[in-house]
Amino acid sequence: MLLSVVLLWGIASGFGFGPQRGLGSAQPHDLIVVLDGGSSRLAAAERLRQRILHGDTQQGSRPEPDLLLIRCPRSSPVPQPMPELLQGYDTATQITALADWLRRRQAQPPQRIWIATDPEHTARATLLARIALAGRGIQIQPDPPPPPSPGERRKLVRDALRMSIWRATGSTGGWLVPQVVARKRVQCGL
């Protein structure tokens, strides 16, 4: 029932689950967002970069994508330097940090954002990015995302509700999961 309510509200508000339109600029610009920066997620980012550069996409090869790491302040820095946001202690707050960062930037927004994370986390992170960035003309990749694992479905519904609350109120809905938020905040040193 809750999933039905979240999905109906989301469809009515325009966050959409299917393909999204890009900005249509002459030089498409991609951004790979790495959530947390663990070794498996950095490897996923490199696979995405190679896929973009070598044309394993619908539009053929493209210019070098930009990279952005979003991680909590206490986590270890990544071995290779890349721009990073030291914000967010869970998927929902990292995605809202991305949305806020894109809103504040003066540069042209990317046409496509690729979410680099662990395979079982991709469906949830992609959906949250679609909700948070709805109406901005940015394609969120992969499209379609892989189906969520059974263990991720509950988190997906919970965090989709949190993103819907954030779009409506500006609050990430952390009060829905106070124990999880408290534990993750401590882990991140917040």
N, C-alpha and C positions, 0 to 999 in steps of 0.2 A: 504494500500500500504506500509506504513512504517513498519507495523508488518511483512509483507512478506519479505521486505529487511532485517530486523533484523534477522528473522528466517533463511533465506537462508544463510546470512553471518555466523550466529552461527553454522549452520549445517556444512558448508564448513570449518569452523575453528575448529570444533571438540568439541564444548561444550556439545552437546548431551542432549536430554531431557529424554531419557529412562534409563533403569538400567545401572549402571556403574560398572566396575570391581573394586574389592578391591585389596589390596596388596597381599592377599593370605598367610599372616603370620600364623604360627601355633597357636598363641594366638591372636585372633582378638581383636582390641582395638577400643572402641567407644569414641566419644567426643560429649557432648551435649553443644551446643552454645546457650546461652540465650541472645537475643537481647533486650537491655535496662533494664531489670530486674524489670518490674512492677509485681504486685502480680499475675496477670493472666498468665504472661509469666513464672514466677517461678513455678506456679502450673503446667503449661504445661511441664516444665522441669522435675518435679517430676513424672508426668504421663509417660513421655518417659523413665525415669530411671527405673521405676517399670516394664514397658513393656520390656525393655532390660534384666533386671535381672531375670524376671520370664518367659521368653521364648515366649512372644507374638510377636516373630519375625520369619522370615523364617529359621534362623539358630539355633533356640533353645536358651537356656539361655546363657548368657555371663558374663564375669567379670564386676565388678563395673565400670561404665563409668566415664570418666573424665568430669568435668564441666568447662566451661569458660563463663564468663559474659563479654559482650562488651557493654559499655554504655558511654554516654558523661560525661565529667568531672563534670558538675554541677548537674547531677541527684543524687538522694538519694542513699546512699549505701544500699545493700541488708541486710536483717536481719541475714542470715547465711553467714559465710565467704566462699568465693570461689575465685579462681584466676580470675582476671579481666583485661581487656584492657580498659583504659580510653581514648578511641579514637573513632572517628566517631560520626557524628551528625545526620546521616540519614542512611537508610538501605544500600545504595550504599557504603558509606564510612565505615560503620561498617563491611561489607563483605570484602572490600579491606583491612581493618585492620586485619581481620582474615587471609586472604591469605598471607599478609606480615608476620604476626606472625608465621604462619606455615612454611614459607620459611626460616625464621631466626632461628627457633628452631633446636637444634642438635638432639633431640629425634626422634624416629621412628614416622612418621605421623600416625594418626588414620586411620583405615580401613573405618570407617563410621563416618560421622558427621551428627548429628541430630539437626535440627534447631528448637529451642523452642521459639515460639512467639505466637501472637494472631491468632486464626483460619483464619480470613480474610486476614492476612498478610503472612501466610505460603507459599502460591503459589509464591508470588513475592520474598520473602527472599530465598526460595529454589532454584528458577531459577537463581537468582543472584549468589548464592554460586556455582551452577553448572558452570556458565560462568567463574567466577573468578578462580575456582579450576580445570578447565578442563585440562586433560592430566596428572594429578597427581595421578591417580589411587585410588581416594577417592570416596566412595559412599556418595551421599548426600541424606539424609532421611528427611521427608518421601518420599517414592517412590512407586507409583506416588504421587505427592503432590495433595492436593485438588484443584478443579478448582477455578480460581480467581473469586471473586465477581464482579459484573458489575462496582462498584466503584473503584476496584483495577486494572481493565484491562488497563486503561490509564497509571497508575503508573507503571504497570508491563512492558509495552512496552517502556515507557520512561526510566526506570531504566535498562532494558535489553540493550538498546542502550548505556546508560552510562557505563555499565560493558564492553560492546564490545569496546567502546572507550578506557576504562582503559586498557584492554588487549593489544590494539594496540599501545597506546601512553603513558600510565602511568598516564594520567589525568582522574579523575572521571567524567568529563563532567558536572561539576557543572554549567558551563556557559549555559547549556540547560534550567536550572531552577533557574535563579539568585535570584528571590524573595523567593523561598522556601529555598534555601541554606542560604540566609541572615537571614531569620527568625529562622531557626534551629540552625545556628551558635550562634545567640544571646541567644536562649534558653539554649544552652549548655555552655555558657560563653566563647566562643572562639572568 
